Amino acid sequence: MRFLIFILTLTFVTSTWAEPNALFAYVTLKTSMGNIQLKLYKKEASRTVENFMGLASGSKSYRDVKTGKKAINKSFYQDMVFHKIHPELGIQTGCPWGNGKGWPGFTIKQEKNDLKFDRPYLVAMSRTIQDPNSVGSQFFITTAAAPHLNENYTVMGEVVFGQDVVRKISMQKRDAMMKPLKPIKLMEVNIDSE
């Protein structure tokens, strides 16, 4: 009887331990000011996370800004800058041109879910204000609750490590367009688990 209880307990523990890998992906943003680890919601924002992970891993093709040609098997998120920062809003990167106007050569439709911008350190893909179906490569991390973003952007994850780094980046000196006066780099995105 004890042996059967042990097996049932082990089966339960194993299945609950394996569940997070199916529901979440983890990535680390290596920045010039420190590392930030993200937990991405594969269930609630599957298409959005798939797009981000594909660009990060290089498994999704995109237009290389330097050559103008299709690139694949090369991570999109290398040697970029944070082009927008604000301590009461957040930080934004993922633009290959470094000015907030760049894209990977394609867009995807904005995904809808019930998650709200009800606390700081949430992650979402950016898009143009006019077109909800213009999600590309740019993403942002909030530094405060931002209910005005609800319905307009899709929460795709949260910061689980490096909140202090996000805060430090957001507080750097910036110009009137919220661009840092000194470049802050996103050097690479490492995939910790898919």
LINBELTA-V509850 format. One record per residue. N is the residue number from 1. RES is the residue in one small letter. PHI is phi as a letter, one per 30 degrees, with the letter a starting at -180 (none if undefined). OMEGA is omega as a letter, one per 40 degrees, with the letter a starting at -180 (999 if undefined). NEAR is the number of other ideal C-beta (glycine too) atoms within 8 Angstrom. Layout:
N | RES | PHI | OMEGA | NEAR
N | RES | PHI | OMEGA | NEAR
This chain:
1 | m | none | i | 4
2 | r | d | a | 5
3 | f | d | i | 6
4 | l | d | i | 7
5 | i | d | i | 8
6 | f | d | a | 8
7 | i | d | i | 8
8 | l | d | i | 8
9 | t | d | i | 8
10 | l | d | i | 8
11 | t | d | i | 8
12 | f | d | a | 8
13 | v | d | a | 8
14 | t | d | a | 8
15 | s | d | i | 8
16 | t | d | i | 7
17 | w | d | a | 7
18 | a | d | a | 8
19 | e | e | a | 8
20 | p | e | i | 7
21 | n | d | i | 8
22 | a | d | a | 6
23 | l | c | a | 8
24 | f | b | i | 10
25 | a | b | i | 11
26 | y | b | i | 12
27 | v | b | i | 13
28 | t | c | i | 11
29 | l | d | i | 12
30 | k | c | a | 9
31 | t | c | i | 14
32 | s | d | i | 6
33 | m | c | i | 7
34 | g | k | a | 8
35 | n | c | i | 10
36 | i | b | i | 13
37 | q | c | i | 13
38 | l | c | i | 13
39 | k | c | a | 11
40 | l | c | a | 15
41 | y | d | a | 14
42 | k | d | a | 12
43 | k | d | a | 6
44 | e | d | a | 10
45 | a | b | a | 16
46 | s | e | a | 9
47 | r | d | a | 9
48 | t | d | i | 13
49 | v | d | i | 14
50 | e | e | i | 9
51 | n | d | a | 12
52 | f | d | a | 12
53 | m | d | i | 14
54 | g | d | i | 9
55 | l | d | a | 14
56 | a | d | a | 12
57 | s | d | a | 9
58 | g | j | i | 11
59 | s | d | i | 7
60 | k | c | a | 10
61 | s | d | i | 5
62 | y | a | i | 13
63 | r | d | i | 10
64 | d | d | a | 10
65 | v | d | a | 8
66 | k | d | a | 4
67 | t | c | a | 6
68 | g | i | a | 6
69 | k | c | i | 6
70 | k | d | i | 8
71 | a | b | i | 12
72 | i | b | a | 9
73 | n | i | i | 5
74 | k | b | a | 8
75 | s | d | i | 10
76 | f | d | a | 13
77 | y | d | i | 13
78 | q | b | i | 8
79 | d | h | i | 6
80 | m | c | i | 12
81 | v | c | i | 11
82 | f | d | a | 14
83 | h | c | i | 10
84 | k | b | i | 11
85 | i | b | i | 16
86 | h | a | a | 11
87 | p | d | a | 8
88 | e | c | i | 5
89 | l | c | a | 10
90 | g | l | i | 13
91 | i | b | a | 13
92 | q | b | i | 15
93 | t | a | i | 13
94 | g | j | i | 11
95 | c | c | a | 16
96 | p | d | i | 10
97 | w | c | i | 7
98 | g | i | a | 8
99 | n | b | i | 8
100 | g | i | a | 8
101 | k | c | a | 6
102 | g | d | a | 11
103 | w | a | a | 11
104 | p | d | a | 10
105 | g | j | i | 6
106 | f | a | i | 8
107 | t | b | i | 10
108 | i | b | i | 10
109 | k | d | i | 8
110 | q | d | i | 11
111 | e | c | i | 10
112 | k | c | i | 4
113 | n | b | a | 9
114 | d | c | a | 4
115 | l | d | a | 9
116 | k | c | i | 7
117 | f | d | a | 14
118 | d | c | i | 5
119 | r | a | i | 6
120 | p | d | i | 8
121 | y | i | i | 11
122 | l | c | a | 14
123 | v | c | i | 13
124 | a | b | i | 13
125 | m | d | i | 14
126 | s | d | i | 10
127 | r | a | i | 13
128 | t | d | a | 5
129 | i | d | a | 4
130 | q | d | a | 4
131 | d | b | i | 8
132 | p | d | a | 7
133 | n | c | a | 9
134 | s | c | i | 9
135 | v | d | a | 12
136 | g | b | a | 12
137 | s | b | a | 13
138 | q | d | i | 13
139 | f | b | a | 13
140 | f | b | i | 12
141 | i | b | a | 13
142 | t | d | i | 14
143 | t | c | i | 14
144 | a | a | i | 8
145 | a | e | a | 8
146 | a | b | a | 10
147 | p | d | i | 8
148 | h | d | i | 6
149 | l | d | i | 9
150 | n | e | a | 7
151 | e | i | a | 2
152 | n | c | i | 6
153 | y | b | a | 10
154 | t | c | i | 12
155 | v | d | i | 15
156 | m | c | i | 15
157 | g | l | a | 11
158 | e | b | i | 9
159 | v | d | i | 14
160 | v | c | i | 7
161 | f | a | i | 7
162 | g | j | i | 11
163 | q | e | i | 9
164 | d | d | i | 7
165 | v | d | i | 12
166 | v | e | a | 15
167 | r | d | a | 10
168 | k | d | i | 10
169 | i | d | a | 13
170 | s | d | a | 13
171 | m | c | i | 7
172 | q | d | i | 11
173 | k | d | a | 5
174 | r | b | i | 10
175 | d | c | a | 6
176 | a | d | i | 3
177 | m | c | i | 6
178 | m | i | i | 9
179 | k | d | i | 10
180 | p | e | i | 11
181 | l | d | i | 7
182 | k | c | a | 6
183 | p | e | i | 6
184 | i | c | a | 12
185 | k | c | i | 10
186 | l | c | a | 14
187 | m | d | i | 8
188 | e | a | i | 9
189 | v | c | i | 11
190 | n | c | i | 7
191 | i | d | a | 11
192 | d | d | i | 7
193 | s | a | a | 7
194 | e | c | 999 | 5
